[in-house]
Amino acid sequence: MHPSLRACRALADALGALPGVRLEPAGEIARFPSLREPEHRAVVAYFHRRRIADATLDALEDFVERGGGLLAVHAASASFKESERWRALLGGRFVRHGPIHRFRIEPSQPADPIFAGLGPFEVRDELYRHEWTPDARIHFHTEVDGQREPVVWTREHGHGRVAYVSLGHVAGALRSEPAAEILRRALTWAGNVQSNPTFAPVSTAAS
């Protein structure tokens, strides 16, 4: 099962620490068409799925384009590999990964308004390798094979916002305080708390 139940709980614990946030487990991605603003401010996509129905993806794209947020975590980038629309919405696509190991994560933006004050840290996890779109703004990266590999990126889509965090194969990685803080800030940004400080429920799609 990917993600594991332990990892799902770790993600829920990290995001549940945000004031005013209520996580609403969706169970299945088929619930995407039921997303409504302002009842739902953002979707947390933490799953590994092969296919997505056109109507389901239509609903998610429309939700984001109208101003909703999307926080995608780890294996979400390895889902729906045949869908160019999903790759474009997310801002990238999984290519491969190596063994679980410890690696160092560095900030990519010196004066980052979203993740300001968060410095380098180490984590033990599965490192995903990606190809990403030109409009993806990389916030954190690691060095592998002499090149930068993005770990966190964001992009805007219509009136909405999308954030991706590649960590999350190992539950302990999500429980590390630096990673948990990155997830909280990514969701805060994606949900556009600045314009809606009440932050209505977050719909999570993890099962």
PyMOL commands that set and color helices and strands:
alter all, ss='L'
color gray80, all
select helices_A, chain A and resi 5-16+29-34+54-65+74-78+84-90+171-175+177-190+193-195
alter helices_A, ss='H'
color red, helices_A
select strands_A, chain A and resi 23-25+42-45+69-73+92-107+121-132+137-144+147-157+160-165+202-205
alter strands_A, ss='S'
color yellow, strands_A
deselect
rebuild
show_as cartoon
